[in-house]
Amino acid sequence: MTKHDVEKVRTFALVGHGDAGKTSLTEAMLYDANMTTRLGKIDSGNTVTDYDPKEIKRGITINSSLAYLNWKNSTFNIIDTPGYLDFIIDTKSSLRVVDCAIIVVSGVSGVEVQTEKVWDYAEEFQLPRIFFINKLDRERADFDRVGEMIKENFGQNAVPVQLPIGSEEHFQGIVDLLKMKAFYFQTDKDGKNQIEEKDIPADLKTKADEFRQKMIEAVAEFDDAILMKYLEGEELSKEEILTCLKGGLIERKVFPVLCGSATKNVGIELLLDFIEDYLPNPLDLPDIVVTDLKAQKEIKLKRAVEGSPFAALVFKTITDPYVGNLTYFRVFSGELNSDSQVYNSTQDTENRVGKIFRMQGKDQSPVSKVSPGGIGAIAKLKKTNTGDTLCDKEFPILFHKVEYPEPIMRLAISPKSKGDEDKLSIAINRIQEEEPTIQIYRDEDTGETIIAGMGESHLDVVIETMQTKFGVEIERSTPKVGYKETIRKKAQAEGKYKKQSGGRGQYGHCFVEFEPLERGKGFEFVDKIVGGVIPKQYRPAVEKGIVEAMKNGVLAGYPTIDLRATLYDGSYHTVDSSEMAFKVAGSLAFKKGVAIAEPVLLEPIYDLEVTVPTEYMGDIMGDLNSKRGKIMGMDEAGKGKQIIKSQVPLAEVFRYSIDLRSITQGRGTFTMKFSHYEEVPPQIAQEIIENTKKENESES
């Protein structure tokens, strides 16, 4: 591929809040570019990019999906991304591999929670971006109100380059402020748009002049010479405005605002023209910082074309129990040919590449190669996960990995059928390859298999995938809390095990003192035997007996922690004593001693940091107090947000992601990590002990 060919490539993601119309916009683009013969609709379940049965059932985008089209002289690679919070991390992975973001905003709802989130991700990856105000044909749609919301949230450099003609049901066209022309859209009998170019209507002329002036002021600041010319009152040429606008967009100093309606197919062809004329091609953008694995240092990777080494980043993997993995990758440098070898520098493995596919939703078209700016998919690559680097083995590099947030919701899962453990194990391995934000692990304290994800819907979809793709029916429940037990005071106890039943008997006898240790100190065993009242070879057995007995505490059978056991006296029998007898004696001493040492129940306490807009602080603090939380402090988080630091019992926050979303309309985020164990309040402890005993009785 020549430099000239690469200059024709536009690779971008459609991002925004759920229901802003990203999938419908993808459909309209494909239809206007003659890539499809009908305008698919989400309600009908027949769109190109929302093809997964789970997406069709829910009517939302769950997975990032690929599409491509040819427009005039250019090739567009499109990623249609999820907009709902539970699936937004897939959007972050997609933004890592594109050259620009188109932020789709509803003309009715305006800037919403995930609009802010995707903006932050685009900032993190230093992406040029434009806004597209969609749904202007809907009731209560308001271009001016939404435009002001965009400016308030993202700065005054969000500059309209188009204005709508009419509103709601009377929305019929677009004023192009670059060409200062009006474009009217009429649908013909085949559903295609007939565009009519006219002069700007009289009732919009003053507004158009005013907005064009604002646009010129914003873009002129990009070039000192042009700015000076503008300030001196000279008219800027069309070429000067275009050059400044494209330069400002690439430098992320100007964020053009366009408008239209995807479902009515109004303004979409103008958007396609704008993408071709102004969005950056791969060569317009700065070099990429990567790690050179030979030199073990950071270098800048040039987006070169001819003769440059191959470098690509895997941004998505899809697992299928029959077909195997499908690996999606973006090429940044060089080319990847079918029937070749590729080196995975992240896993230090080589793979043979068979066919390479270009994806149009779920449809695969074989291609001979993928060049810079291109996105492709390969089936059955071994040991290749989301975030891995594919490159030339002679030029091994590593792309910086995407940082994902920690999962915020947990469920306990188990197979419904006893014989399905192997199926569940296979499903778990495949899911973790596909979903970088899903964690699945065994909780050592409770023995449960825990699945952790980004929210209730995220976990619902993953469990549904396990059932439909891997044929394992799943039982789900709220995880058990890993309670512990400990003691409050010193106590001494005798443990005596004596058994005589003909022949050699069993005899073990010990006196042990138990005392509490500082929280987090674990267990200590002290041997204070003087003389030979218990021979040296039997004393470790007493410790073993105590340690085993500690696994099932005397209150409710939870593990006992933070105590010291001091062996100070005992006796033995020259014939009948054995390690086993002293082990039993140690466990008997534990049960007696701990029972009189004021045993108490402990619960795990977590550090919980909640980031919320300032107006929700009172509600959040009240909610945390109701969850037995302790407020530890507050910090400013910028942009009118506060961080509330607290410590909360784990038992109270298994569903905190749902509660927080409800209180803040989805604008709050949180992180939590284990801090320490603390005594459970007596009334709650009694309830836990009684419930645990009932459960144990029913199981037995």
C-alpha positions as CSV (number, residue, x, y, z in Angstrom):
1,M,0.0,0.0,0.0
2,T,1.4,3.4,-1.0
3,K,1.4,6.6,1.1
4,H,-1.3,7.8,-1.2
5,D,-3.5,4.8,-0.4
6,V,-3.0,5.2,3.4
7,E,-4.1,8.9,3.1
8,K,-7.5,7.7,1.9
9,V,-8.1,5.7,5.1
10,R,-10.3,7.0,7.9
11,T,-10.6,4.8,11.0
12,F,-13.0,6.0,13.7
13,A,-15.3,4.9,16.5
14,L,-18.9,6.1,17.1
15,V,-19.2,6.6,20.8
16,G,-21.7,8.2,23.2
17,H,-24.4,7.5,25.8
18,G,-26.7,4.5,25.2
19,D,-29.7,5.3,23.0
20,A,-28.0,8.3,21.4
21,G,-28.3,6.5,18.0
22,K,-24.8,5.2,17.2
23,T,-26.0,1.9,15.6
24,S,-28.7,3.7,13.6
25,L,-26.0,6.2,12.4
26,T,-23.8,3.3,11.3
27,E,-26.8,1.8,9.4
28,A,-27.5,5.2,7.6
29,M,-23.8,5.5,6.7
30,L,-23.7,2.0,5.2
31,Y,-26.9,2.6,3.4
32,D,-25.9,5.9,1.9
33,A,-22.6,4.4,0.7
34,N,-24.5,1.6,-1.0
35,M,-23.0,-1.1,1.3
36,T,-26.5,-2.2,2.2
37,T,-29.8,-2.3,0.3
38,R,-32.0,-1.3,3.2
39,L,-31.9,0.9,6.3
40,G,-31.8,-1.6,9.2
41,K,-33.7,-0.7,12.3
42,I,-32.9,-1.6,15.9
43,D,-36.6,-2.4,16.7
44,S,-36.6,-4.9,13.8
45,G,-33.4,-6.5,15.0
46,N,-31.9,-6.3,11.5
47,T,-29.0,-3.9,11.8
48,V,-25.5,-4.8,10.6
49,T,-23.6,-4.2,13.8
50,D,-26.1,-5.3,16.5
51,Y,-26.3,-8.9,15.4
52,D,-25.8,-10.8,18.6
53,P,-29.1,-12.4,19.8
54,K,-28.5,-10.8,23.3
55,E,-28.3,-7.4,21.6
56,I,-31.4,-7.9,19.5
57,K,-33.3,-9.1,22.6
58,R,-32.3,-6.1,24.7
59,G,-32.3,-3.5,21.9
60,I,-28.9,-2.2,22.9
61,T,-25.3,-2.5,21.8
62,I,-23.4,-4.9,24.1
63,N,-20.3,-5.5,22.0
64,S,-18.2,-3.2,19.8
65,S,-18.8,-4.2,16.2
66,L,-16.9,-3.5,13.0
67,A,-18.2,-2.1,9.7
68,Y,-16.5,-0.6,6.6
69,L,-17.6,1.5,3.6
70,N,-16.2,3.2,0.6
71,W,-17.1,6.8,0.2
72,K,-16.0,8.7,-2.9
73,N,-12.2,8.3,-2.8
74,S,-11.8,7.0,0.7
75,T,-12.2,3.9,2.8
76,F,-13.9,4.2,6.2
77,N,-13.3,1.7,9.0
78,I,-16.0,2.1,11.6
79,I,-16.4,0.7,15.1
80,D,-19.9,0.9,16.6
81,T,-19.5,0.9,20.4
82,P,-21.7,0.2,23.4
83,G,-23.0,3.2,25.3
84,Y,-24.3,1.7,28.5
85,L,-22.2,1.8,31.7
86,D,-21.9,-2.0,32.1
87,F,-20.3,-2.5,28.7
88,I,-18.4,0.8,28.3
89,I,-15.0,-0.8,28.8
90,D,-15.4,-2.4,25.4
91,T,-15.7,1.2,24.1
92,K,-12.5,2.1,25.8
93,S,-10.7,-0.8,24.1
94,S,-12.0,0.3,20.7
95,L,-11.0,4.0,21.3
96,R,-7.4,2.7,21.8
97,V,-7.1,1.6,18.2
98,V,-8.9,4.4,16.2
99,D,-7.7,7.7,14.8
100,C,-10.7,9.7,15.7
101,A,-13.9,9.6,17.7
102,I,-17.4,10.7,16.6
103,I,-19.3,11.5,19.8
104,V,-23.0,11.0,19.1
105,V,-25.3,13.0,21.3
106,S,-29.1,12.8,21.4
107,G,-30.8,16.0,20.3
108,V,-33.5,15.3,22.9
109,S,-31.5,14.1,26.0
110,G,-28.3,16.0,25.3
111,V,-25.1,15.3,27.2
112,E,-25.5,12.3,29.5
113,V,-23.3,10.3,31.9
114,Q,-21.6,8.1,29.3
115,T,-21.0,11.1,27.0
116,E,-18.7,12.4,29.7
117,K,-17.1,9.0,30.2
118,V,-16.3,8.5,26.5
119,W,-14.9,12.1,26.3
120,D,-12.5,11.2,29.1
121,Y,-11.4,8.0,27.3
122,A,-10.8,10.0,24.1
123,E,-8.8,12.5,26.1
124,E,-6.7,9.7,27.6
125,F,-5.8,8.4,24.1
126,Q,-5.4,12.0,22.8
127,L,-7.9,11.5,20.0
128,P,-9.3,14.2,17.7
129,R,-13.1,14.2,18.0
130,I,-16.2,15.7,16.5
131,F,-19.8,15.8,17.8
132,F,-22.9,14.7,15.9
133,I,-26.2,15.9,17.4
134,N,-28.6,13.1,16.4
135,K,-32.4,12.6,16.5
136,L,-33.3,16.3,15.6
137,D,-36.5,15.0,14.1
138,R,-37.8,13.8,17.5
139,E,-40.2,15.6,19.8
140,R,-38.5,18.0,22.2
141,A,-35.3,17.9,20.2
142,D,-33.4,21.2,20.5
143,F,-30.1,21.8,18.7
144,D,-29.3,25.1,20.5
145,R,-30.0,23.7,24.0
146,V,-27.8,20.6,23.3
147,G,-25.1,22.7,21.7
148,E,-24.9,24.7,24.9
149,M,-24.7,21.6,27.0
150,I,-21.8,20.4,24.9
151,K,-20.0,23.7,25.4
152,E,-20.7,23.7,29.2
153,N,-19.3,20.2,29.5
154,F,-16.5,20.1,27.0
155,G,-15.4,23.7,26.4
156,Q,-16.0,26.6,24.1
157,N,-13.9,24.9,21.3
158,A,-16.9,22.7,20.5
159,V,-17.9,24.7,17.5
160,P,-21.0,24.1,15.3
161,V,-20.1,23.8,11.6
162,Q,-23.8,23.1,10.7
163,L,-27.2,24.3,11.8
164,P,-30.5,22.4,11.4
165,I,-33.3,23.7,9.2
166,G,-36.6,23.2,11.1
167,S,-37.0,21.1,14.2
168,E,-38.9,18.0,15.5
169,E,-41.3,16.8,12.8
170,H,-40.4,19.8,10.6
171,F,-36.7,19.0,10.6
172,Q,-35.8,18.9,6.9
173,G,-32.3,19.9,6.2
174,I,-28.9,21.4,7.2
175,V,-27.2,24.7,6.8
176,D,-23.5,24.1,6.0
177,L,-21.6,27.0,7.7
178,L,-18.4,26.2,5.7
179,K,-20.1,26.4,2.3
180,M,-22.8,28.8,3.5
181,K,-25.4,26.8,1.7
182,A,-28.7,25.0,2.7
183,F,-29.2,21.4,1.9
184,Y,-32.7,19.9,1.9
185,F,-33.3,16.1,2.1
186,Q,-36.2,14.4,0.4
187,T,-36.7,10.6,0.5
188,D,-37.6,9.1,-2.9
189,K,-39.8,6.0,-3.5
190,D,-36.8,3.6,-3.0
191,G,-36.0,5.2,0.4
192,K,-32.9,7.0,-1.0
193,N,-32.3,10.7,-0.2
194,Q,-32.5,13.3,-2.9
195,I,-30.4,16.3,-1.7
196,E,-31.3,19.7,-3.0
197,E,-28.8,22.6,-2.5
198,K,-30.3,26.0,-2.0
199,D,-29.6,29.4,-0.5
200,I,-29.9,29.7,3.2
201,P,-33.5,30.6,4.1
202,A,-34.1,34.2,5.1
203,D,-35.2,33.3,8.7
204,L,-31.9,31.5,9.3
205,K,-29.5,34.0,7.5
206,T,-28.7,36.1,10.6
207,K,-28.2,33.1,12.8
208,A,-26.0,31.4,10.2
209,D,-23.8,34.5,9.8
210,E,-23.4,34.7,13.6
211,F,-22.5,31.0,14.0
212,R,-20.1,31.2,11.0
213,Q,-18.4,34.1,12.6
214,K,-18.0,32.1,15.9
215,M,-16.6,29.2,13.9
216,I,-14.1,31.3,12.0
217,E,-12.9,32.9,15.3
218,A,-12.4,29.5,16.9
219,V,-10.5,28.0,13.9
220,A,-8.4,31.1,13.2
221,E,-6.7,30.8,16.6
222,F,-5.0,27.7,15.3
223,D,-2.7,29.7,12.9
224,D,-1.1,33.0,14.1
225,A,-0.8,34.5,10.7
226,I,-4.4,33.7,9.8
227,L,-5.5,35.0,13.2
228,M,-3.7,38.3,12.6
229,K,-5.3,38.6,9.2
230,Y,-8.7,37.9,10.8
231,L,-8.2,40.4,13.6
232,E,-7.3,43.1,11.1
233,G,-10.7,42.6,9.5
234,E,-9.6,40.8,6.3
235,E,-11.8,38.1,4.9
236,L,-10.4,34.6,5.2
237,S,-10.4,32.5,2.1
238,K,-12.2,29.1,2.0
239,E,-8.9,27.3,1.8
240,E,-7.6,29.1,4.9
241,I,-10.7,28.2,6.9
242,L,-10.5,24.6,5.8
243,T,-6.8,24.3,6.6
244,C,-7.3,25.8,10.1
245,L,-10.3,23.6,10.8
246,K,-8.5,20.4,9.9
247,G,-5.4,21.4,11.7
248,G,-7.4,22.4,14.8
249,L,-9.3,19.2,14.8
250,I,-6.1,17.1,14.5
251,E,-4.4,19.1,17.3
252,R,-7.6,18.7,19.5
253,K,-8.0,22.4,19.7
254,V,-11.3,22.5,17.8
255,F,-14.2,20.0,18.1
256,P,-16.7,20.5,15.2
257,V,-20.4,20.0,15.9
258,L,-22.5,18.5,13.1
259,C,-26.2,17.5,13.2
260,G,-28.9,15.3,11.6
261,S,-31.2,12.4,12.0
262,A,-29.9,8.8,11.5
263,T,-33.3,7.1,11.3
264,K,-34.7,9.8,8.9
265,N,-31.3,9.8,7.0
266,V,-31.0,13.5,7.1
267,G,-27.5,15.0,7.1
268,I,-25.7,11.7,6.9
269,E,-24.2,12.3,3.5
270,L,-22.9,15.7,4.7
271,L,-21.4,13.9,7.7
272,L,-19.7,11.4,5.3
273,D,-18.3,14.2,3.3
274,F,-17.0,15.9,6.4
275,I,-15.3,12.7,7.6
276,E,-13.5,12.4,4.2
277,D,-12.5,16.0,4.1
278,Y,-11.5,16.7,7.7
279,L,-11.0,13.6,9.8
280,P,-7.3,12.5,10.0
281,N,-5.8,9.7,8.1
282,P,-3.1,7.5,9.9
283,L,-0.3,9.7,8.5
284,D,-1.7,12.9,9.9
285,L,-1.2,11.7,13.5
286,P,1.9,11.7,15.7
287,D,4.1,8.7,16.1
288,I,3.1,6.1,18.7
289,V,5.1,5.5,21.9
290,V,5.8,1.8,22.3
291,T,8.4,-0.3,24.1
292,D,11.3,-1.7,22.1
293,L,11.8,-5.2,23.6
294,K,15.3,-5.6,22.3
295,A,16.6,-2.3,23.6
296,Q,14.2,-2.4,26.6
297,K,13.3,1.3,26.3
298,E,10.4,3.4,24.9
299,I,10.6,4.5,21.3
300,K,8.4,6.3,18.8
301,L,6.8,4.0,16.2
302,K,6.4,5.8,12.9
303,R,3.1,5.2,11.0
304,A,5.3,4.5,8.0
305,V,4.1,2.6,4.9
306,E,6.6,1.0,2.6
307,G,9.2,-1.2,4.2
308,S,8.2,-0.5,7.8
309,P,8.0,-3.4,10.2
310,F,4.5,-4.8,11.0
311,A,2.9,-3.7,14.3
312,A,-0.7,-4.2,15.4
313,L,-2.8,-4.2,18.6
314,V,-5.4,-6.8,19.5
315,F,-8.5,-4.9,20.8
316,K,-11.1,-7.6,20.9
317,T,-11.4,-11.4,21.0
318,I,-14.6,-13.3,20.4
319,T,-14.8,-17.0,21.5
320,D,-16.9,-19.6,19.9
321,P,-17.0,-23.3,21.1
322,Y,-17.2,-24.5,17.6
323,V,-15.1,-22.1,15.5
324,G,-12.6,-21.1,18.2
325,N,-11.3,-17.6,18.8
326,L,-11.8,-14.7,16.4
327,T,-9.1,-12.0,17.0
328,Y,-9.8,-8.4,16.0
329,F,-6.7,-6.3,15.5
330,R,-5.7,-2.8,14.2
331,V,-2.6,-2.3,12.1
332,F,-0.5,0.7,13.0
333,S,2.6,0.1,10.9
334,G,3.6,-2.3,8.1
335,E,1.3,-5.0,6.6
336,L,0.0,-8.4,7.6
337,N,-0.5,-10.9,4.8
338,S,-2.6,-14.0,4.8
339,D,-0.8,-17.3,4.9
340,S,2.1,-15.8,6.9
341,Q,3.7,-16.0,10.4
342,V,2.9,-13.4,13.2
343,Y,4.7,-12.9,16.5
344,N,2.8,-12.2,19.6
345,S,5.3,-10.2,21.7
346,T,3.0,-10.1,24.8
347,Q,2.9,-13.9,25.1
348,D,6.2,-14.6,23.3
349,T,4.5,-17.0,20.9
350,E,4.4,-17.4,17.1
351,N,1.3,-18.1,15.1
352,R,0.6,-19.1,11.6
353,V,-2.0,-16.7,10.0
354,G,-4.3,-18.5,7.7
355,K,-7.1,-16.3,6.3
356,I,-7.6,-12.7,7.3
357,F,-11.1,-11.3,7.3
358,R,-12.6,-7.9,6.9
359,M,-15.7,-7.7,9.1
360,Q,-19.1,-6.2,8.2
361,G,-20.9,-6.8,11.5
362,K,-20.9,-10.7,11.7
363,D,-20.2,-11.2,8.0
364,Q,-16.6,-12.1,7.1
365,S,-14.9,-11.3,3.8
366,P,-11.4,-12.8,3.1
367,V,-8.7,-10.3,2.3
368,S,-5.1,-10.9,1.2
369,K,-3.6,-8.4,3.6
370,V,-4.3,-5.6,6.1
371,S,-2.3,-2.3,5.8
372,P,-1.8,0.7,8.1
373,G,-5.0,2.1,9.4
374,G,-6.8,-1.2,8.6
375,I,-8.7,-3.4,10.9
376,G,-8.9,-7.1,10.4
377,A,-9.8,-10.4,12.1
378,I,-8.0,-13.8,12.3
379,A,-9.6,-17.1,13.4
380,K,-7.9,-19.6,15.7
381,L,-4.9,-17.6,16.8
382,K,-3.5,-19.5,19.8
383,K,-2.6,-17.8,23.1
384,T,-3.8,-14.4,21.9
385,N,-5.9,-12.2,24.2
386,T,-7.3,-8.7,24.1
387,G,-4.5,-6.1,24.6
388,D,-1.8,-8.3,23.0
389,T,0.8,-6.9,20.6
390,L,1.3,-8.6,17.2
391,C,4.5,-7.6,15.4
392,D,7.5,-8.6,13.4
393,K,9.7,-11.0,15.3
394,E,12.8,-9.1,14.1
395,F,11.4,-5.9,15.5
396,P,9.7,-6.9,18.7
397,I,7.7,-4.1,20.3
398,L,5.0,-3.8,22.9
399,F,2.0,-1.4,22.8
400,H,1.0,0.2,26.1
401,K,-1.9,-1.8,27.6
402,V,-5.3,-0.3,28.2
403,E,-5.9,0.3,32.0
404,Y,-9.2,-1.3,33.0
405,P,-11.1,-0.4,36.2
406,E,-11.6,-3.1,38.8
407,P,-14.9,-5.0,38.6
408,I,-17.6,-3.5,40.9
409,M,-20.2,-6.3,41.2
410,R,-19.9,-9.9,42.3
411,L,-22.0,-13.0,42.1
412,A,-21.5,-16.6,43.3
413,I,-22.0,-19.1,40.5
414,S,-22.2,-22.9,40.3
415,P,-23.4,-25.4,37.7
416,K,-27.1,-26.5,38.1
417,S,-26.1,-30.1,37.2
418,K,-23.4,-31.8,39.2
419,G,-21.8,-33.3,36.1
420,D,-21.3,-29.8,34.5
421,E,-18.2,-28.8,36.4
422,D,-15.9,-29.4,33.4
423,K,-18.3,-27.4,31.1
424,L,-18.2,-24.6,33.6
425,S,-14.4,-24.7,33.7
426,I,-14.1,-24.5,29.9
427,A,-16.7,-21.6,29.8
428,I,-14.7,-19.7,32.5
429,N,-11.4,-20.0,30.6
430,R,-13.0,-18.9,27.3
431,I,-14.9,-16.0,28.9
432,Q,-11.7,-14.6,30.6
433,E,-9.9,-14.6,27.2
434,E,-12.8,-12.6,25.7
435,E,-13.6,-10.3,28.6
436,P,-10.6,-8.4,30.1
437,T,-12.8,-6.9,32.8
438,I,-14.4,-10.1,34.0
439,Q,-12.7,-11.8,37.0
440,I,-13.6,-15.4,38.0
441,Y,-12.0,-16.9,41.0
442,R,-12.5,-19.3,43.9
443,D,-13.1,-17.6,47.3
444,E,-10.9,-19.5,49.7
445,D,-12.9,-18.4,52.7
446,T,-16.3,-19.5,51.5
447,G,-15.4,-22.1,48.8
448,E,-17.6,-20.3,46.2
449,T,-16.8,-19.6,42.6
450,I,-17.1,-15.8,42.3
451,I,-17.7,-13.9,39.0
452,A,-17.0,-10.2,39.1
453,G,-17.9,-7.7,36.4
454,M,-18.9,-4.1,35.7
455,G,-22.5,-4.3,36.8
456,E,-25.7,-6.4,36.9
457,S,-26.3,-6.3,33.1
458,H,-22.7,-7.2,32.4
459,L,-22.9,-10.3,34.6
460,D,-26.3,-11.2,33.2
461,V,-24.9,-11.2,29.6
462,V,-21.7,-13.2,30.6
463,I,-23.8,-15.8,32.4
464,E,-26.2,-16.0,29.4
465,T,-23.2,-16.5,27.1
466,M,-22.0,-19.4,29.3
467,Q,-25.4,-21.0,29.0
468,T,-26.0,-20.4,25.2
469,K,-22.4,-20.8,23.9
470,F,-21.1,-23.5,26.3
471,G,-24.2,-25.3,27.3
472,V,-23.8,-25.0,31.1
473,E,-26.8,-24.0,33.1
474,I,-25.8,-21.6,35.9
475,E,-27.1,-21.1,39.4
476,R,-26.4,-17.6,40.8
477,S,-26.6,-16.1,44.2
478,T,-25.3,-13.2,46.3
479,P,-21.8,-14.3,47.5
480,K,-21.4,-15.4,51.1
481,V,-19.4,-13.2,53.4
482,G,-16.1,-14.6,54.6
483,Y,-16.7,-14.1,58.3
484,K,-14.0,-15.0,60.8
485,E,-14.0,-15.7,64.5
486,T,-11.6,-14.7,67.3
487,I,-11.4,-14.3,71.1
488,R,-11.5,-11.3,73.5
489,K,-9.8,-12.6,76.6
490,K,-7.3,-15.2,77.9
491,A,-8.5,-18.7,78.8
492,Q,-6.9,-22.0,79.8
493,A,-8.2,-25.4,78.8
494,E,-7.3,-29.0,79.1
495,G,-7.4,-31.4,76.2
496,K,-7.4,-35.0,77.0
497,Y,-7.8,-37.9,74.6
498,K,-7.8,-41.4,76.1
499,K,-9.1,-44.5,74.4
500,Q,-8.7,-48.1,75.4
501,S,-10.3,-50.9,73.4
502,G,-8.0,-53.9,73.7
503,G,-4.4,-53.9,72.5
504,R,-2.6,-50.6,72.2
505,G,-4.7,-47.6,73.3
506,Q,-4.6,-43.9,72.5
507,Y,-3.4,-41.2,75.0
508,G,-2.8,-37.5,74.5
509,H,-3.0,-34.9,77.2
510,C,-2.3,-31.2,77.1
511,F,-3.0,-27.8,78.8
512,V,-3.1,-24.8,76.6
513,E,-3.6,-21.1,77.2
514,F,-5.4,-19.1,74.5
515,E,-5.1,-15.3,74.3
516,P,-6.2,-12.7,71.7
517,L,-3.6,-11.1,69.3
518,E,-3.7,-7.8,67.6
519,R,-5.9,-7.8,64.5
520,G,-4.2,-9.1,61.5
521,K,-1.4,-11.0,63.4
522,G,-2.8,-14.4,62.5
523,F,-1.8,-17.4,64.7
524,E,1.1,-18.0,67.0
525,F,2.0,-21.2,68.8
526,V,4.3,-21.1,71.8
527,D,5.9,-24.2,73.4
528,K,6.5,-23.6,77.1
529,I,6.8,-27.2,78.2
530,V,9.5,-27.6,80.9
531,G,11.1,-31.0,81.3
532,G,9.6,-34.0,79.5
533,V,5.9,-33.9,80.6
534,I,5.2,-34.0,76.8
535,P,8.0,-35.4,74.7
536,K,9.3,-33.1,72.0
537,Q,8.1,-35.3,69.1
538,Y,4.4,-34.9,70.2
539,R,4.3,-31.1,70.7
540,P,4.0,-30.2,67.0
541,A,1.0,-32.5,66.8
542,V,-0.8,-30.4,69.5
543,E,-0.2,-27.3,67.2
544,K,-1.5,-29.3,64.2
545,G,-4.7,-30.2,66.1
546,I,-5.3,-26.6,67.1
547,V,-4.7,-25.3,63.5
548,E,-7.1,-27.8,62.1
549,A,-9.7,-27.0,64.7
550,M,-9.3,-23.3,63.9
551,K,-10.8,-23.9,60.5
552,N,-14.2,-24.4,62.1
553,G,-14.8,-21.9,64.9
554,V,-17.0,-22.6,68.0
555,L,-19.6,-19.8,67.2
556,A,-20.7,-20.6,63.7
557,G,-18.0,-22.7,62.2
558,Y,-16.1,-19.8,60.6
559,P,-12.2,-19.8,60.6
560,T,-10.7,-18.5,63.8
561,I,-7.9,-15.9,63.6
562,D,-5.7,-13.7,65.6
563,L,-4.9,-15.8,68.7
564,R,-1.9,-17.2,70.5
565,A,-1.9,-20.7,71.8
566,T,0.7,-21.5,74.6
567,L,1.3,-25.2,75.4
568,Y,2.4,-25.2,79.0
569,D,1.7,-28.6,80.6
570,G,0.4,-32.1,79.9
571,S,1.2,-35.8,80.3
572,Y,1.9,-38.8,78.1
573,H,1.9,-42.6,78.2
574,T,5.0,-44.5,77.2
575,V,3.0,-47.0,75.1
576,D,-0.3,-45.4,74.1
577,S,0.8,-41.9,73.2
578,S,1.0,-41.0,69.6
579,E,1.0,-38.0,67.3
580,M,-2.6,-38.6,66.4
581,A,-3.6,-38.7,70.1
582,F,-1.9,-35.4,70.8
583,K,-3.4,-33.8,67.7
584,V,-6.9,-34.8,69.0
585,A,-6.0,-33.5,72.4
586,G,-5.0,-30.1,70.9
587,S,-8.3,-29.8,69.0
588,L,-10.2,-30.6,72.2
589,A,-8.3,-28.0,74.2
590,F,-9.1,-25.4,71.4
591,K,-12.8,-26.1,71.5
592,K,-13.0,-25.8,75.3
593,G,-10.6,-22.9,75.7
594,V,-12.0,-20.7,72.9
595,A,-15.6,-21.3,74.1
596,I,-14.8,-19.6,77.4
597,A,-12.5,-16.9,76.0
598,E,-15.4,-14.7,74.8
599,P,-15.5,-15.7,71.2
600,V,-16.7,-13.0,68.8
601,L,-17.6,-12.9,65.1
602,L,-15.5,-10.7,62.7
603,E,-16.5,-9.3,59.3
604,P,-14.4,-8.0,56.4
605,I,-14.3,-4.2,56.2
606,Y,-13.6,-2.6,52.8
607,D,-12.1,0.8,51.9
608,L,-14.8,2.3,49.7
609,E,-14.0,5.5,47.6
610,V,-17.0,7.0,45.9
611,T,-16.6,9.8,43.3
612,V,-19.7,11.8,42.7
613,P,-20.9,15.2,41.5
614,T,-21.0,17.6,44.5
615,E,-24.8,17.8,44.5
616,Y,-25.1,14.1,45.5
617,M,-22.7,14.2,48.5
618,G,-25.5,14.4,51.1
619,D,-27.4,11.5,49.6
620,I,-24.3,9.3,49.3
621,M,-23.1,10.0,52.9
622,G,-26.6,9.2,54.2
623,D,-26.7,6.0,52.3
624,L,-23.2,5.0,53.5
625,N,-24.3,5.6,57.1
626,S,-27.3,3.4,56.6
627,K,-24.9,0.7,55.5
628,R,-23.0,0.9,58.8
629,G,-20.2,2.8,56.9
630,K,-17.8,5.2,58.5
631,I,-16.9,8.4,56.6
632,M,-13.1,8.7,56.7
633,G,-12.7,11.9,54.7
634,M,-13.3,13.8,51.5
635,D,-11.2,15.1,48.6
636,E,-11.8,17.4,45.6
637,A,-11.9,15.5,42.3
638,G,-12.2,18.4,39.9
639,K,-15.0,19.3,37.5
640,G,-17.5,19.8,40.4
641,K,-16.9,16.3,41.8
642,Q,-16.0,15.0,45.3
643,I,-14.3,11.8,46.5
644,I,-15.9,10.4,49.6
645,K,-13.7,8.0,51.5
646,S,-15.3,5.5,53.8
647,Q,-15.0,2.1,55.4
648,V,-18.0,-0.2,55.0
649,P,-18.7,-3.9,55.9
650,L,-18.6,-6.1,52.8
651,A,-22.0,-7.6,53.7
652,E,-23.6,-4.2,53.0
653,V,-22.2,-3.5,49.6
654,F,-22.5,-6.5,47.3
655,R,-25.1,-4.5,45.3
656,Y,-23.6,-1.1,45.8
657,S,-23.1,-0.6,42.0
658,I,-26.9,-0.7,41.6
659,D,-27.6,1.6,44.7
660,L,-25.0,4.1,43.5
661,R,-26.4,4.2,40.0
662,S,-29.9,4.8,41.3
663,I,-28.9,7.6,43.7
664,T,-26.7,9.5,41.1
665,Q,-28.5,8.6,37.9
666,G,-25.4,6.8,36.8
667,R,-23.0,9.7,37.4
668,G,-21.2,8.2,40.4
669,T,-18.3,5.7,40.4
670,F,-16.5,3.8,43.1
671,T,-13.6,1.6,43.9
672,M,-13.3,-0.8,46.9
673,K,-10.5,-3.0,48.4
674,F,-10.2,-5.1,51.5
675,S,-9.0,-3.2,54.6
676,H,-9.3,-5.3,57.8
677,Y,-11.6,-7.4,60.0
678,E,-13.8,-5.8,62.6
679,E,-16.2,-7.2,65.3
680,V,-19.8,-7.6,64.1
681,P,-22.3,-5.7,66.3
682,P,-23.8,-8.2,68.8
683,Q,-27.4,-8.1,67.4
684,I,-26.3,-8.7,63.8
685,A,-23.7,-11.3,64.9
686,Q,-26.5,-13.3,66.7
687,E,-28.6,-13.3,63.6
688,I,-25.7,-14.5,61.4
689,I,-24.9,-17.3,63.9
690,E,-28.5,-18.5,63.9
691,N,-28.8,-18.3,60.1
692,T,-25.5,-20.2,59.7
693,K,-26.6,-23.0,62.1
694,K,-29.9,-23.3,60.3
695,E,-28.1,-23.6,56.9
696,N,-25.7,-26.2,58.3
697,E,-28.6,-28.2,59.7
698,S,-30.6,-28.1,56.5
699,E,-27.5,-29.3,54.5
700,S,-26.8,-32.2,56.9
